[in-house]
């Protein structure tokens, strides 16, 4: 097996993106002032892996157009990976309840919401009039939903496991930071799926507003991330300002590379990889 095949399997199996969830969980715990608690990192990893893998079933038609390699991967290995993902989701729920009841309820809520979000709730006869069958096909809902689920998975669940009160300023700060990072990444991901989304009738910001306008929106959203720095300063967490600066610089890098580097590489490797790096950067600032 070639090295590139190993990398593709790592990415397409959703282990890579799940490590990003673990990275965000680590970041959140350190933001909160806690040491790294294994259970609070493992649960977000398992939930992310399970949810993204299950999502591959509903997105197969789009993947066959936009990412044929990933579609082929799931055609060949899908059955095994789907079974593993069910085990991962079950384990995530059990482990989160071992943390405490609130964490368990949040985990169950994520899974239930994901099923509702992907289900074809609107009959075909009606969908032709309203323009969608699933909630994920409503303009911008997919991006916002993904960002909110990530915030719950990587901020609120770790906070619940360590018995931290949700009303504290640093929790809101972490939620806002994760929401903005994931929102930027989710919208950027739509850029690589324009061809398939148009063919399957899915409305996204790039298909409605155009690629150039979406890039401008992402630039503005990325600049907004700098607004978190004064809050870290106010909360006397100056060393985490470096996390903010890294995030902004990193996103501007892949936005700059959009025209010159293959979009699938930027999304599958750079964008998803950012969340792992943010965890590592936060650990680095915490240690040094």
N, C-alpha and C positions, 0 to 999 in steps of 0.2 A: 504493500500500500504506500502510495506517495505521500509526502509530507502535506501537500495541499489537500489531499483527501482527508487526512486526519484533522486538519484545520476546519474544513468544511463540515465534517461530522460534528466537531466540537461546537460550531456555530449553529448549524441546522437543527441539532438535537435540543437546542435552547439551554444547554449547560452554561454557555458563555453569558447570555443575558441574565440567567439566574445568578451567576457570580456577581453581576452588576447590582442586583437586588441585595445580595449579601454585603457588597461594598457600601451601599447607601445605608444599610442597617448599622454597619460599623460606624459610619460617619455620624449617624443620628445619636448613637450611644455616647460617642465622644463629645458631641455637641452638648448632650445632657449632663456631662460631667461624670459618667459612669465608665468603669472598665468594660472591656469587650466581654459580653455574656454569650457563650456559645449558643444557647437556646434561642436567644433573641436575634441571632444571625442565621441559624439553620432554618427556622420557620419561614422567614421571608424568601430564602433561597428555594425551599420546596414549593411554596405557593407560586412563586414566579415561574419555576420550571413547569409545574403542573398546568397552570392557567395558559401559558403560552403554547404548550404542546397541544392542549385540547383545542386551542384556537386555530391550529393548523388544519383541523378537519373542516371548519367552516370557511376557511380561506383558501382551500385547495384550488378552486377555479381561478382565483386571481393569481395565485402562486404559479400555476401552470403557464401563465402569460408573462408575469413579471420576473419570476425566479424559477425557471424550469428545473434548475439543479436541485433546489430545495423540494420542489414537487416530486422529482424523481427519487430523492432521498426518502421521502415519506411513503412513496409507493413501495419502495423496497423494504424499509425498516419501520414503517409506521405502526404496524400492529404491536410490535414489541415495545416501541417507545410510548405508545398510548397506554399500554398496560402499566408500564413503569410510572407514567404520569399520574394514573389513578392511585397507585400506591403512595406516590409522593404527596398528593393532596390529602389522602387519608392520614398519613403520618404527620403532615403539617397541622391538621385539625387536632389530632391526639396530643401532639407536643405542645401546641398553643394552649390547650385546656390544662395541661400539666403546669404551664406557666401561671395562668390564672383564668378565671371564667371570662373576663372581659376580652382577653387576647383570643380565647377560643371562639367567642361570639363574633369577633371581627374577622377571623379566618373563615368561619362559616358564611358570614355576610359577603365576603369577597367572592367566594365560590358561587353562591346563589345568585349574586348580581351578575357574575360572568355568564352564567347559563341564561339568565333573562336577557342580557345584552346581546347574546349571539343567536337567540331563538328567533325563527321567522314568525313573529307574532301577527303580522299583517297578512291577510289572505291575498293571494296573487291578483284576484280581481280588483281589490282595493288598492294594492300597491302600485298599480299602473297609474292611478290617479294621484296618490300622495307622493309617489317617487321613491318609496323604500319599503322593505319588508322587515328588516331588522333595525334595532336602534343604532347599531354601529354604522348603518348606511346614511344616517341623518348628518347633514353637514356640520362639522366641528364636534359633534357629540363623541365620535370615536377618540379624537385627540384628548378631549377633556376627561372622558371616562378613564382612559389609560393613565392619565396624570393623577387623577384622584385615587385610583386603585393602588398605584405605586406609593402614594403618600400614606395611605392606610397600611399597606404591607410593610413599608420600610421605615416609617416613623411611628405611627400609632401602636402597631403591634409590639415593636421593641420597647416603646414607652410603657405599654401595659404590662409586659413581662417583668420589667424592673420596678413595677408599681409606682411609676411616676405620674403625677397629676397632669392631666391634659391641659389645664388652664394656664400653665406657666408660659411665659413669653418665649422661652427658647424652643418650646414645642411648636408654637405657631411659626416661629422663624424657620425651623427645620421643615415644616410642612410647606411653607411658601417656597423655600429654596428647591425642594424636590419637585413640587408642582411645576415650577418654571423650567427646570432642567428637562423634565420628562415631556412637557408640552412642546418645547423647542425640538427635542429629538423626534417626537411623534409626528409633528408637522413636517419635519425634514424627511422622514421616512416616506411620506406621501409623494415626495418628488420622484422617487424611483419607481413608484407604482402608477404613474399617470396613464401609461398606455393600457394597462390592465383595468384600471378603474374606469376609464372612458368606455372600454369595450363591454364591461360588465354593468355599466350604468351607475357606479358608485360615485356620489358627489363628494369631493374633497376640496380643500382650499386651493391646491394647485390646479385642479380641473375647472374650478369656478372662477378664481381670481387671476390665474396665470402664474407661471413659475417666477417671473421677475418680481411681481408684487408680493408673493409669498416670501421670497428671499428678503425683501425690505422689512416685512413684518418680523421675520426671525432676527434680523439685525436689531430692531427696536426692542424686542423681548430680551435679547441677550444683554443689551445695555441696561435694561431694568434690573438685571441681576446685581449690578453694582450698588443698588440701593440697599442691599443686605449688609454691606460693609459697616455703615454707621451703627446699625443695630448690634452687630457683634462688638463693636467698640463700646457701646453703651452698656452692654451686659458683661463687659470686662473679659471678653473672649477674643482678644486681639490676634492671637496666633491663628485663628480660623479664618481671618480675612484672606490668608493665602489660598484657602480652599475656594473662596469666591473669585479671586483673581485668576486662579488656574482654570476654573470652570468657564469664565468669560473668554479667556485667551484660547482655550481649547475649542470652544464652539466657533469663534471667529476663524480659527484655522480651517475647520472642515467646511465652513461656509465659503471661505476663500478658495478652497480646493475643489468646490463643487463643479466648476466648469472644466477642470483639467484632470481630475481623477475619476475613475469609474464610480458611479453613484452607489452601486451595490457594495463595493468595498468600503466606501465611506460609512454607509449605514450599518452593515453587518459587523465591521471591525472597529471603526473609529467611534461612531456614535454610541453603540452599545458598550464599547470599551471605556468610554468616559466615566461611567458609573463605578467601574472597578478602580480606575485611577483616582477618583475622588475619595474613595475609601482609603486607598494607600496614602494619598497626600495628607488626609486628615490624621491618619496614624502617625505619619512623619512629623507633622507640626505638633502633635501631642507629645511625641517622644523628645523632640529637639527644641 
